[in-house]
């Protein structure tokens, strides 16, 4: 669990639904085993997965256009690295923060995900190992 973030941010991130647009779509929640993620990782022989966004650096709201440009840059980096990813959205079920377009990236190890999250100025990202229990990681 991130240590240097305000408790309100940690609570917001922890309460967020991380929705993966796979067939069928599934939702991940921090600290709760996700059978759909486990199956997807097993089917793709993935040892880990990161759910990450390029939206709203350090929780500062940008315009839709600015966020789209940032998200496209993230996807281009992943494509150049030959990584498999699925579109998704991080959406808190009850607060007023708009959902953020995200990607679930297979076989991106924790350290590489930290580097990407830092590059896109994110407070945190979601990572899961072979147990498929999503955890909140601070880069």
Protein Blocks (a to p, Z undefined) as FASTA:
>chain_A
ZZkbcfklmmmmmmpccdddddddddddehiacfklmmmmmmnopabdcdddfehghhia
cdfklmmmmmmmmmmmmmmnopacdddddddfkbmbdcddddddehiafklmmmmmmmno
pabdcdddfkopacdddZZ
